[in-house]
Amino acid sequence: MQDPSSPPVQARNPLHGLTLERIVTALVACYGWPGLGVRIPLRCFTSDPSIASSLKF
């Protein structure tokens, strides 16, 4: 039995433990900023893109 104050175990959640910064960094490594801008047309990916601007969005 779990302690009520502890967070629930998320064994089936593939994103558990990943930060948004880590996810965006992996996407940039895979697709590059131009590729992300085409796939996801957001200003943070198309106009002067950076990890910081993506996290603020």
C-alpha positions in Angstrom: 0.0 0.0 0.0 1.3 3.4 -0.9 1.7 6.4 1.4 -1.1 8.9 0.5 1.5 11.7 0.2 3.6 9.9 -2.4 2.9 10.3 -6.1 1.3 7.4 -7.8 3.5 4.9 -9.7 3.2 5.5 -13.4 4.5 2.2 -14.9 2.6 2.6 -18.1 3.4 6.2 -18.8 6.2 6.5 -21.3 6.7 10.2 -20.6 7.0 9.8 -16.9 10.2 11.3 -15.7 10.9 13.2 -18.9 11.1 17.0 -18.8 9.8 19.2 -21.6 13.3 20.5 -22.1 14.5 17.0 -22.8 11.7 16.2 -25.2 12.2 19.5 -27.2 16.0 18.8 -27.3 15.4 15.3 -28.7 12.9 16.7 -31.3 15.5 19.3 -32.4 18.2 16.6 -32.6 15.9 14.5 -34.8 14.2 17.0 -37.0 16.1 20.3 -36.6 14.4 23.6 -36.1 13.3 23.9 -39.8 11.7 20.5 -39.6 9.9 21.3 -36.4 8.7 24.5 -37.9 7.2 22.7 -40.9 5.6 19.9 -38.7 4.4 22.2 -35.9 3.9 25.8 -37.3 4.5 27.7 -34.1 6.5 30.9 -33.9 8.8 29.5 -31.3 10.0 26.9 -33.9 10.1 29.2 -36.9 11.2 32.7 -35.8 14.5 32.8 -34.0 14.0 29.4 -32.4 15.6 28.3 -29.2 15.0 25.8 -26.4 14.3 28.7 -24.0 11.6 30.2 -26.3 10.0 26.8 -26.8 9.8 26.2 -23.1 8.2 29.7 -22.5 5.6 29.0 -25.2 
